[in-house]
Amino acid sequence: MSNFTAITLRSVLHHCETAWFFTEYDFKTLIFPMIVYATVVSPRPEPLALACTVCWLWFHLFQFNVSNQSYSADEDIVHKPWRPLPSGRISVEDSRTMRWTLLVFCLGLSSIFSLKLFMTSGVFTVLMVLHDNLRNGHYHIFGNLCNVAAYVTAGVGCSLILSGESSLDGTSIKALSCGALVILLTIHAQDFADVDGDEIC
C-alpha cells in the first residue's frame, strides 16, 4: 500500500469516525424508535426500503446534530467531552460549513424519493433553523416544541419511505400523535444529566 493510499484511508476513517461521534448518542433516542415505529405501521416493509429509511433518517440526524452541537460546544466540554467539537476533531467554523452542505444534501436526497419527502425535509430544515440559529432551543417550552416537531417530521419521512405511500394512513397518524404527546411530556428529563453544562451557558 502506497503512502498516499494509507494517508487517504486514515483521513476517510477519521471523517467517518467524526460523523459517528456526532450522532452515536441519538441512536437510542431517535434512530431506533423511529425505525421501529415506521416498521410497525408500514404494511410490508421491504429490506431495500428499510435501508433507505435508515440512511435518510441518519443523514437528517447528522445534519441536525452538526448544527446543534456547533452552538453548544462550551456546554459539551463538561458533560460530553468526547463529541467532535469539544474534543478538537473539528472546528466550529468547519462544522457550520458542513451543516449547510448537509442541508443541501438532505434536500437533494429527499427529492429523489418524492415531492412530499422533499417538503418533509424542508420542514425539518426550518425546525433546525428555529432551534439553533434563532436560539429557540434555549427556551425550554419552545425548545421542547421544536424537538417534538422534529421527531414527528422524522416519523413522517420514515413512514413515507418505508410504506411507499404518498401519504400517511390513520394508524400512522394516531401512532405519531401518541408518540408526540409522550415526547412532549418527557423530553425535558434528558436535560437532568446536563445541569452542570447548562450552568456554563
Disulfide bonds with the S-S distance in Angstrom:
none
